[in-house]
């Protein structure tokens, strides 16, 4: 049986992905560097090749059909994969033979990365690291579907058949603006946070975090005001006096040392959370390289206090 040949080419997928974002022919044409009439012709050509409608017009905007929405999702992944493949090829041309794609759960704090890269390069000069920021929201799922090769995650969650390498333990920190009424305390207890405006990046209670260790045991809860998925944005909001939060100590250390926010321990004994490098347990040669990077990261964290310096 002859293999199926795609009816659309890369130009069509770029067009669909761009139209999904702009919803206007003129704006999409400008981004693609073609005229609106040429883009309209390309839309008709794609619809003719597929034999299905992709767009309809509504008040000068394009409304996507279900088929177009599906193709837009696929196009975004395909184009991202092609860009990564080109970057990998470029690195290989410069002597990097293996690229390990990495993501960090929730956080976009990469102050530690240059120091680790120097450590890794001294050991394995032919291995490079590519950060896949888009995988931060669902790192385990991204690992399972091969979007990334290694994820750095926290907590004692059961990762099934995935392989976890311990990196370090880190204390949660209750953060607030410098002029906050609680800034002079040694640590935060349950009663302190009653009525406090609280910003979080997830409202899903986790068994080893502030909700289970501080809020629930005391029956005392803050005033949940915002859910902001990017912790670095939470830091900016807290520094501006818009609320308080609890985040990983290693990720907010720079802002605390810079005097922009104040950080206190959570509870009299603190709440420590383990962090792991998680990889797939496969035995292919490229997976052994990923495993060696995870082990190198673990050793580096143990010897240098890596993420927290």
C-alpha positions, 0 to 999 in steps of 0.5 A, spaced: 500 500 500 502 506 497 504 511 503 499 517 504 502 523 501 500 530 505 495 534 501 498 541 504 505 543 504 509 547 510 506 554 507 499 552 508 500 550 515 504 556 516 498 560 514 493 556 518 497 557 524 498 564 523 490 565 521 489 562 528 492 567 531 490 573 527 483 571 525 484 577 519 487 576 512 490 583 512 494 581 519 496 574 517 498 576 510 503 582 513 506 577 518 507 572 512 510 577 508 505 576 502 499 580 499 492 579 502 490 577 495 495 571 495 493 569 502 486 568 500 488 564 494 492 560 498 486 559 503 482 557 497 488 552 494 488 549 501 480 548 501 481 545 494 486 540 496 483 538 502 476 538 499 473 541 506 472 548 508 477 551 513 474 558 514 468 563 514 468 570 514 464 574 520 464 581 521 471 582 517 474 576 521 475 569 519 472 564 523 475 557 523 472 551 522 473 545 526 477 542 521 482 548 521 482 549 528 485 541 529 490 543 523 492 549 527 494 545 533 498 540 529 501 546 525 503 549 531 507 543 534 510 541 527 513 548 526 515 548 533 519 541 532 522 543 525 525 549 528 528 545 534 530 540 529 534 546 525 537 548 532 539 541 533 542 541 526 546 547 527 549 545 534 551 539 531 555 543 526 558 546 531 561 540 535 554 538 539 552 531 537 547 530 542 541 535 544 537 534 551 531 538 551 529 540 558 524 543 562 523 546 569 516 545 572 512 551 573 518 556 574 522 560 568 528 561 573 534 559 569 539 563 573 543 556 575 543 554 567 549 557 565 553 555 571 551 548 570 552 548 562 559 550 564 560 544 568 556 539 563 561 542 558 567 540 562 565 533 562 561 532 556 563 537 550 559 534 545 552 534 549 548 541 549 542 543 552 535 546 549 530 549 554 523 547 552 519 553 556 512 551 553 513 544 557 513 547 564 505 547 565 505 540 564 512 537 564 510 530 565 506 529 560 511 533 555 516 527 557 511 522 556 510 524 549 517 525 547 516 533 547 522 533 552 527 529 554 528 531 562 524 535 566 525 538 573 519 537 578 518 537 585 514 533 590 514 526 592 509 524 586 508 517 583 511 518 576 509 511 574 514 508 570 519 514 569 525 514 572 527 520 578 534 522 580 534 526 586 537 533 585 536 537 592 531 539 597 528 546 598 524 550 603 518 553 601 518 561 602 512 565 604 513 572 600 511 579 601 513 586 600 518 589 604 513 594 608 508 588 609 505 587 617 508 580 617 515 582 615 519 582 621 516 575 623 521 569 624 516 565 620 509 564 618 504 560 622 497 559 620 493 564 623 498 569 620 495 569 613 488 569 615 485 575 610 491 576 607 491 577 599 494 571 596 496 569 589 498 562 587 500 559 580 495 553 582 489 552 586 490 544 586 492 542 593 498 538 594 500 533 599 507 536 601 506 544 600 503 550 604 496 548 603 496 541 607 502 543 611 500 550 614 493 552 611 488 545 612 491 543 619 490 550 622 483 551 619 486 558 617 486 560 609 488 566 606 483 570 601 485 567 594 485 573 590 489 571 583 491 565 580 497 567 576 501 561 572 507 564 571 511 564 578 516 570 576 509 574 575 507 573 582 514 575 584 512 582 581 505 582 583 508 581 590 513 586 590 508 591 587 504 590 594 498 586 590 498 580 595 503 575 598 504 568 596 508 561 597 513 559 592 520 555 592 525 558 595 531 557 590 526 561 585 525 567 589 532 568 592 535 573 588 528 577 589 529 577 596 537 578 596 535 584 592 530 587 597 524 587 592 520 582 597 521 579 604 521 571 604 519 567 611 519 560 612 512 556 612 511 554 619 515 553 625 519 547 622 519 549 615 516 546 609 522 542 605 520 540 598 524 535 594 526 536 587 528 531 581 530 530 574 525 525 571 527 522 565 524 516 561 527 509 563 528 507 555 535 504 554 536 507 547 543 510 546 540 517 546 536 516 553 543 513 556 545 520 554 539 524 557 541 519 564 548 521 564 545 529 564 541 527 569 546 524 574 551 530 572 545 535 574 545 531 581 552 531 582 553 538 580 547 540 585 550 536 591 557 539 590 555 546 589 548 547 592 547 549 584 540 552 584 540 555 590 546 559 589 
